Amino acid sequence: MSPLFQAQVSFTAERIEDAEAERFQPLLERCEDFFQLCYGRPARPDEGRQLPLERPPGLPPHAGHLIAVRDASGQWVGVLEGLQGFRKPGEAYLGLMLLAPHVRGLGLGAAVLHGYEDWLRSEGMHVLRVGVSEPNTSALRFWRRMGFEEEEWVGPLQYGELSYRVLRMRKTLTSPAASP
C-alpha cells in the first residue's frame, strides 16, 4: 500500500480500513496517559474497534478515515481519525491525533499534521477543525502553535468517567499556490 503522506524520512502515514481498526489496540493501550487524562480510565479492551463506531450518525461510509503513522521499522506509533465533508462540504474534522509516548516531543506531531493538511487540501478540503479537551492543556498549546484559532467552548460533556468542556478550534487550509 502506498503512503498517503510522509511525515519525516523515517515516518509514513497510510489509510487503514475501518474493518481493521482493532489493529490500533496495542498503540492505544501504550497511550494510557491520554486515556487517564481524557477519560479517567485506561483504554477499553475494544478501544481500537470502537474508533470508527464513534463517528456521528448518518455520515456516508467514505466520509471517515483512519490513518496509521508508522516508524522506520513499521511499528505503529500514531493514529489519526477524521472526517471529510463534516459539517459542510470542503470541511474536515480531526477527531483524534494520538502519538505513542516515546515519539512525542520530537517534532513528529507537527510533521504529521502538516502532511495531513496537505493531503486534505489535495482532497478538496478548505477548513480543518479539532476539538480539544479542557484537561489536555498540552494539546491546546500544540493546536495553537499549529495555527488553529478558537471558535467556542462546548459542554460540559461526559467522556468516560470525566465531565469537562471541549474547545472547538479551526484552521483555514489554503493551497500552497495561494501562499505568499
C-alpha positions in Angstrom: 0.0 0.0 0.0 1.5 3.4 -0.9 1.7 6.1 1.8 -0.8 9.0 1.8 1.9 11.3 3.0 5.3 11.1 4.6 5.9 12.9 7.9 9.6 12.6 8.0 12.1 10.3 6.2 11.6 7.7 8.8 7.9 8.0 9.3 5.0 7.4 6.9 1.2 7.5 7.2 -1.3 5.3 5.4 -5.0 4.9 5.4 -6.4 1.9 7.3 -9.8 0.4 6.5 -12.4 0.7 9.3 -12.7 -3.1 9.4 -9.0 -3.2 10.5 -9.4 -0.6 13.3 -8.7 -3.2 16.0 -5.1 -3.2 14.8 -4.7 0.1 16.7 -5.4 -1.5 20.0 -1.7 -2.0 21.1 -0.9 1.6 20.3 -4.0 2.8 22.2 -3.0 0.7 25.2 0.5 2.3 25.2 -1.1 5.7 25.4 -2.6 5.1 28.9 -1.6 8.7 29.9 -4.0 10.1 27.3 -6.9 7.8 28.3 -6.4 8.6 32.0 -6.3 12.4 31.3 -9.3 12.5 28.9 -11.4 9.6 30.1 -10.4 8.9 33.7 -9.6 5.3 32.8 -7.3 3.1 30.6 -8.1 2.2 27.1 -11.0 -0.3 26.9 -10.2 -3.8 25.6 -12.1 -2.9 22.4 -10.9 0.7 22.1 -9.4 0.2 18.6 -12.5 -1.4 17.2 -14.6 1.4 18.6 -12.8 4.2 16.8 -14.9 4.2 13.6 -18.1 3.4 15.5 -17.9 6.7 17.5 -18.4 8.9 14.4 -21.6 11.0 14.2 -24.6 9.0 12.9 -25.7 9.5 9.3 -22.3 10.0 7.6 -21.6 8.2 4.4 -19.0 5.4 4.8 -16.4 7.3 2.7 -16.6 10.4 5.0 -14.5 8.8 7.8 -10.9 7.8 7.7 -8.3 6.1 9.9 -4.6 6.8 9.3 -1.7 4.8 10.8 1.6 6.6 11.4 4.5 4.1 11.2 8.1 4.5 12.1 11.0 3.1 10.0 10.6 -0.4 11.5 6.9 -0.4 10.5 5.7 -0.1 14.1 2.5 1.9 14.5 3.4 5.0 16.5 0.4 7.1 15.8 -3.2 7.2 14.8 -5.4 9.9 13.2 -9.2 9.5 13.0 -11.0 12.1 10.9 -13.9 13.1 8.8 -14.2 14.8 5.4 -17.2 16.8 4.4 -18.2 17.3 8.0 -20.3 19.6 8.8 -20.2 21.2 5.4 -18.6 20.2 2.1 -15.0 21.2 2.0 -14.6 21.0 5.7 -12.7 18.3 7.6 -12.7 17.3 11.3 -9.8 15.6 13.1 -11.4 13.6 16.0 -8.2 12.1 17.2 -4.4 12.5 16.7 -2.5 10.4 19.1 1.2 9.5 19.2 2.9 6.9 21.2 4.6 8.4 24.3 8.1 7.5 23.1 7.8 9.6 19.9 6.2 12.7 21.5 8.2 15.9 21.8 10.4 15.0 18.7 8.5 17.2 16.2 6.6 14.3 14.7 3.2 15.7 15.7 3.8 18.9 13.7 5.2 17.0 10.8 2.3 14.6 10.7 -0.2 17.4 10.9 1.4 19.3 8.0 1.4 16.2 5.9 -2.3 15.5 6.9 -3.2 19.1 6.0 -1.5 18.8 2.6 -3.4 15.5 2.0 -6.7 17.2 3.0 -6.0 20.0 0.6 -5.5 17.5 -2.2 -8.9 16.0 -1.3 -10.5 19.4 -1.7 -10.9 20.3 2.0 -10.7 24.0 2.8 -11.1 24.0 6.6 -9.9 21.7 9.3 -11.5 21.6 12.8 -10.5 19.9 16.0 -12.0 19.6 19.5 -9.6 20.0 22.4 -10.5 18.6 25.8 -10.2 21.1 28.6 -7.9 18.9 30.8 -5.4 18.4 27.9 -3.5 21.7 28.2 -0.5 20.4 26.3 -2.8 19.6 23.3 -4.3 23.1 23.5 -0.8 24.6 23.3 0.1 22.3 20.3 -3.0 23.3 18.3 -2.5 27.0 19.0 1.2 26.6 17.8 -0.1 24.9 14.7 -2.2 27.9 13.8 -5.6 26.8 15.0 -8.0 29.5 16.2 -10.5 29.2 18.9 -14.2 29.1 17.9 -16.2 28.2 21.0 -16.2 26.1 24.2 -19.0 23.5 24.4 -20.1 21.4 27.3 -19.5 20.1 29.8 -19.7 16.8 28.1 -19.3 13.3 29.5 -16.2 11.3 28.4 -15.7 8.0 30.1 -15.5 8.8 33.8 -15.0 12.5 33.4 -17.0 15.6 32.5 -15.4 18.7 31.0 -15.7 21.3 28.3 -14.3 20.9 24.8 -12.8 23.8 22.8 -13.7 23.8 19.1 -10.8 25.1 17.0 -10.5 25.8 13.3 -7.7 26.3 10.8 -8.3 27.5 7.2 -6.4 25.3 4.8 -5.0 27.4 2.0 -3.4 25.8 -1.1 0.4 26.1 -1.2 0.0 28.0 -4.5 -2.1 30.7 -2.7 0.6 31.2 0.0 2.7 34.4 -0.3 
